[in-house]
Amino acid sequence: MKAAIVVLANPAIQNIIRRMAFELNARYHTQFFAALLPAHISLKQPFVFEDMAVLEHYFDELAGRIAPFEIALERVYYEEWSGSAILGLSVVEMPRLRELHNQLNTELSDLFSDTRANHDGSGYHFHMTVELGPLSAENGIKAYFDALAEKQVNLRYTVTELALFYYAGELIRPGSFILYRTQPLTGRA
């Protein structure tokens, strides 16, 4: 079993992200993949865990320790990684995000046998994925990015909700993951 721990976008940001995913599909006939989950910023990429009850308890307790905090989204970006084209919004690195990422890496490793995930550590780039898909000769994701007249977005919002995603299989593909649980952030600043 695998899970990821993320913070969710607010409704206004969610609507912007979904509009972009819709435009990608309408203009370039891209398939929905990242858009199957709500718009989010991963604090901990998918990791292996052994016991859902333990993870649920930790997740609920964690949400009670985190106070709402502000996120800044800077620009639309495009990149290619591991055979995929990716369109997303770059998140401004803020100390609170890095602290939470490091905290999760430490605390989860105390609960489960091997919680290492791709992109753990100081090199992890916080982002909000709009959509991703396989690289191909007709790369609609790249075409959409190239056609954007303005790539700066300069958006801000306050994170108020933590989410737990569950991945049913070893391979992450459509139909193998769900939004499993959400909790409001109720900690004090």
N, C-alpha and C positions, 0 to 999 in steps of 0.2 A: 504494500500500500504506500502511496505517496500523498503528500499534502503540501500546500503552500500557504503562507500567511501574508496577507496584503492589507493595504488601506484602500478604501473605495473612494471613487470620485463623488462629488456632490451632484445633484441633478443637472445643474447648468453645464458642468464639464462633461457629464455623461452624455448629454444631448449633443454637444459639439463633437465628441468622439464618434457617436453613432451616426451623425450626419456625414462625417468623413467616410466611415465604413460603407454607408449607403451609396455615397458618390462613387467610391471605388467599384462597387458592384454594378451600379447603373452604367457607368462610363466604360469600364474595362472588364466587366464580367468576372471579377475576382470572386472566389469562394469565401464564405465566412469561416473563420477559425478563431482568431483572438476575440472577435466580436461575440462569440458564444458565451463568454463570461462578461460580467459587468466591468466597465472601465476601472482600472486599479493601478496601484504602484506596489510592486512586490517588495516586501521587507525580507522575505526568505523564499527563495526559489524552491521548486518541488524537491522534497526530501523524503527519505524512507522513514516510516515509523511502524511500530509493531502493535500498538494498542490504541484504538479510537477513544476509549473512555479516558485514558490518561491524557491524550491530546486535547480532548474536549475540555477537561478540567483545567489544564494549563492555559488553553486559549481564553476561556471565560475569565480566569484569574488575571491574565495578561491585560485584557481589555479594561479591567478595573484599575490597573496601575498606570494606564496611559491617559494623559490629558489631551483633549483636542489640540491640534497644532496646525500651523499654516504651511501650505505647499505653494511653491511657485513653479509654473510651467513656462519654459522659456521659448522654445521654438519647435517646429516640426522637423524631424530628421528622417533620413533614409539610410539603411545600412544592409549589408548582406552578411549572413552568418550561417555557417553549416548548411549551405544549400538553400537557404531561405532569404527572401526579400522581406524587409521589415520597415513599416512606417509607424512612427510614434511621436510622442511629445517628450522632449528632454526636460527632466526635472532638475531644478537648481539644487545643487548639493547643499543640504542644510545639516548642521550638527545633529539635530534630533533624529533625522533619518538614519544617519550613520550609527548613532548610539543604539537605535532600535535594531538595526541589522546585526550589529555586534552582540547585543544582548540576546537576541534569538539564537544566534550561532552557539553561544555559550550555554544558555539554559536548555535548549533542545538536546544538546549533546549529553547533558546530565540525565535526560529522561529516556533517550533511545540510543540504540547501539551505534548507528552510523548515519548521521544527518547531513553529511556533506552534500552540497548541491553545486551545480554549475554556477559560476560567477560569485561564489562566496568571497568575502574578504574586502580588503581596501580597494581593490580594482573594480568592484561592482558599480555599475553606472545605473542610477535610479532613472526610471523612465515609465511612461504610460503608453503601452502598445495600442495603436489604432487597429492595425491588421498585419498579418504576415501570410506568406504563401511561398510555394516552391519557385525557385528561380527558373525562368524559361525565356525563350526568345521573345515572347510577347509579355514582357514584364509590366503589367498594368500598375503595380505598386510604384515602380520607378517612374513610369509615365505620369502618374498622378502627382508624385512629388515634384518632378521637373516642371509640370504645368502650373504649380502653385506660384502665384505672383508674389505673395508675401509668406515667408516662412517663420517670421517672428510671431509669437502669440501673446506673450506677456500676460498670462492668466494666473490668478491666485484664488485659492479657496482654503477653507478650514476643514481639515480631516476630522470627522466625527464618528467614523465607523470602521471597525476591523472585520475582516472576512477570512474564512478558512475555505480553501478550495481542496477538493478531494479528487485524486486521479486513480482510476480503477486498475490500470494496467501499467506495464513497464514502458510501453510507448505512449506518448501523449499525442492523441489525435482526436478529431471530432467524435463525440459520443463516448469518450473515455474520461471526461471530467465534469464536475458540477461545482456550483457554489453550494457548499455544504452547510455553512453556519455563519451568522453575523452577530456582532455585539457592538453596542455603542461604547465609545471611549468615555469612561466615567472617572478617570483619575484626576487628581488635582495638579495644577501647574506648579 
